Amino acid sequence: MRNGIALLLVAALALLRPATVSTGGGVIRGLVELPRPQAAAEPRPSAAVIGAPAVRPIELRPAVVYLTAAPRGAFELDDSARASMRQQDETFVPHVLAVTTGTTVEFPNVDATYHNVFSLSKTKAFDLGRYGRGASKSVRFSRPGVVHVFCEIHSHMSAYIVVFAHRFFAVTDAAGRFAIPDVPPGTYTLAVWYEGEVRDTRQITVPDAGGDVESNFVVR
């Protein structure tokens, strides 16, 4: 966890250094091979209804791929940005949410039971209290870092919000693919974050001509 937070803070400090941004840009894309859940789905007694009991699906846990530093002037952050992490089937959806600083995240409850969303993370500590179905509360994230989110009522519920001071990041899809668009020419450190830790880093160069640059990772 400390490594992840440190690299995210490096990204924030990079904004303080002046840099020349060339015209054009490239796309960094690739595949992250991630560990697949081995355990079978388990019945969820609290969600049992008439007929067959509900089953907790096996969660697909994505990774976040990002540049540890980005050139100043390549973009502007949107302080009015909004995102959502809902409570559904006693699970946070999505399990991993990546946002830029200044983003307000909504936490709607679509379950028939009460939830209490909270975090003790140094990046952003909060406690939204208990609220029921149809209600939603929000939190604004103003500092870069990793925020581990929990539900006080359901101990099996957890998720991550990864906050960046730039927009050069991507969350892998269900197949492990990612793409970071509009990256200015230059040499960067590309990092892979997974389940609270930075698992791999490497240097990558986007040429002046732009285009696609491919980088694949294996996370064990």
Secondary structure as UniProt FT lines:
FT   HELIX           2..14
FT   TURN            15..16
FT   STRAND          26..33
FT   HELIX           45..47
FT   STRAND          64..67
FT   TURN            72..73
FT   TURN            79..80
FT   STRAND          82..84
FT   STRAND          86..88
FT   TURN            89..90
FT   STRAND          91..93
FT   STRAND          96..100
FT   TURN            101..102
FT   STRAND          103..109
FT   STRAND          115..119
FT   STRAND          126..131
FT   TURN            133..134
FT   STRAND          136..141
FT   STRAND          145..151
FT   TURN            155..156
FT   STRAND          158..164
FT   STRAND          169..171
FT   TURN            174..175
FT   STRAND          177..183
FT   STRAND          186..194
FT   TURN            195..196
FT   STRAND          197..206
FT   TURN            208..209
FT   STRAND          211..214
FT   STRAND          217..218
//
